[in-house]
Amino acid sequence: MGDAPEDAPSGPFGRRGVSDAELSTPSVLHSDFQPPSIRARLHVLCALYAHTPSPSRRLELLDSLEGQVLELAHLMALDLLNNGWRPEPGRDAA
């Protein structure tokens, strides 16, 4: 027993396929992972909104919710770009 090299895996570990995107670093695209801080913040904001009677406070919560959604969209866009996705030339972003 010990640190024998034959105990270590000889091939890539956890790789799912042969495409460049699948062989790149782990990403949101290939997992059910949701960043816990964003998910938890969204849950809290939704719960606060549901139980807040003040219209002005609800507007503040909606602003916070919008900021969280934009942050999540930004992270997803970065993940797509890091995994090789590129927009099609000449196609509208709408």
N, C-alpha and C positions, 0 to 999 in steps of 0.2 A: 504494500500500500504506500501511498505517498503522492508525490507530485509527478507521477509518471505521465509523459506526454501522450501516451496512447489513450489516456482517459479523456483527453480533450476532443471535442468534435472536429472531424477533419474537413467538413464542408461548411458552406454558409448556413447559419442557423436562423430559422424563422423566415426564410425567403419563400414567397408564394408563387412566383412565376418567372417569366423570362423578359417581360417588357422592362424598359428603362425605369418607368414609374414604379413598378413593383420591386425593382432591385435597389431603388434609392433608399435614403434614410426613412425610418418609420414616419408615417404621416396620418393625418385625420382621414384621408381617403380610404385607407385600408384597415380601419378599425372602427369600433363602436365608441371609441374614446371621446368624451366631451370634456373640455377643460373645466374642472370642478369649480374654479372661482367664478367663471362666467355663468355656468349653469346655476350655481347657488345664488348668485346675485340676481339672475332673472327670476328665480322662484321667489326670492324675498320681495323684489319689486312688485311682482304680480300679487302676492299675498297682501302687501301693504296697500296696493291700489284697491283691492277688493274690500278691505276693511277700513278705508279712510273716507270719512264723510265730507271732509273739506274740499270743495272744488279747486281751490288754489293749490292745495297740497297734492291733489290728484294730477294737476297739470305739471307740477314739479316731478312727480313720479313718472309721468309719461315722457318727460324730457330725459330722465335717467334711463328709462327703458329704451328709448331711441338710441342713446349713446352706447348702451350695451349691445344692441343689435348691430350698430355700425362697427363696433369693435370686433364682433364675431365675424361679420362679413369680411372685414379687412384680414383677419387671421385665415379665413378660408381662401381668400384670393391669394395670399402669400403661399399657402400650402399648395394650391393648384399650380402656381408659377414655379415653385420649387420642384414640382414633380413633372415639369415639362410641358404643361398646357400653355398654349399661346392662342390669342384671339385670331380669328380668320381675317386676313386682309380684305378690306373693302366691305366688311359687314358692320352694320350699326350695332352699338352696344345696348340699344333699347330692347 
